[in-house]
Amino acid sequence: MGKEYVTLPDKFSPVGAYSQVVRVGNLYFISGQISMDLDTKNIMKSDIRAQTHQVMKNIKEMLTHIHLSLSHIVKVTIFTTNLEKFSDINEVYAAYFNGNFPARSCIQVSRLPLDVDIEIEVVAAAD
């Protein structure tokens, strides 16, 4: 089973040396997304709820571009710099799903790229 590096429009350009989306079979591995406004490239560093919304919006937009939706996500990994804010993260995150939640891990880290407070990576499965 080969892998394919999915080409996305420039607005999705990564901030480092990595591919945003790699497809293997029917699985799409989407690199960690941070709270960057994809249109302006401004980094949102406000409260964790607003950052989480921006990350989820970015993931949703990326999935839409590859003809998938949030319902295709099977695994999520959340990285945060402060697990004390987990309830806020969880409340915003949960609002993006219809009750059938993907498998998920949440990990506290000391620092994230561009000093944001949250990064989320996902694996989605096409039908």
N, C-alpha and C positions, 0 to 999 in steps of 0.2 A: 504494500500500500504506500504510494508516494505521497509526498507533501507538496503543497502549493502555497506560495507566498501571495496572499491576496493584495491586489493593488487597490488603494483607496485614494480619493481626491486629496489634494494638498492640505486641505483644512485639517485632515487627520494625521499629518506628518508627526512622527515621533520626536521626542526631545532628546533622544539618545540613539545608540547603535543597536536597534532591535526592529523587528517587524511588528506592526500593529496587530495583524491577523495572519495566522498560519492554519491552513486546512489540511487535515489528514482524514481521508475517508469522508464520513459525514460529520466529523467533529471540527469545530472552529475554536481555536485557542486565541483568545483576545488578551493582549498584553494589558498590564495594569493601567487604569485610567485615573487621572488626578483631576482636581477641580479647576481645570483650565477652560475658559470660554473658547470653544473651537473657532468662533468667528473672529474674535478680537485678539486671541492668544493671551488675554489677561488672566492672571492666576487669582482665583478667589481664595482669600485667606480669612474670611469672616467666620462666623460661628460654624460649628460642625454640621448642623442641620443644612445650612445653605451649601456647604461644600459637598455633602452627601447627595443633595438634589442635583448639583451640577455634574457630579461623577455619573450618577444614574442616567441623567439626560444624555451625556456623552456616549455611554454604553448603548442606550436605546437607539440613538442616531446612527451609531456605527453598525449595529445589528440591522437596522432598516436598510442601510446601504448594501448589505450583503443578502438582502431579502429574507431576513429572519426577524424574530421579535423576542421580547423578554421571556415569552413562554418557552422558547427553545433553550434557555439556559439550564444546564444540568448541574453545574458546579460553580461556586463563587468563593473567592478568597478575598477577605477584607483585611487590609493593613491599616492600623491607626496608631497615632502617637499617644493616645490616651484612652484606655479602656474604661475610664470613669465616665466617658461620654457614650458608652455603648448603647444605653437606652435611647438616646437621641438618634444615633446612627440607625439602630434597629427599627425605630418607628418610621423614619423616612424611607429606609430600604423596603420595609414590608409593604408600604403603600404602592410600590411599583409592581406588585404581584397579586394574583387573584386567589391567594390561599394555597396554591400548589407551589411551595417554595423549593428552590434548588437545594442540593446539598451545599453546606457552607462551613467555612472556617473563618475565624476572626482572630487576628494576631496583633499584639501590641509590639511596635518597633520603636527604636530610639529616634529615628529620623526618616523622612521620606523626600523624594526629589522635589526641588524647588521649595522646600520647607512647608509643604502642605500637611494637613492633619489626617488625610485619608487617601488611600489608593485602593481600587477594586479591580481584580482581574476575574475573567469569567471563561468558562468553557460552554459552548452551545452545541447542540446536536440538531442537524437538519433532519427533516422528516424523511 
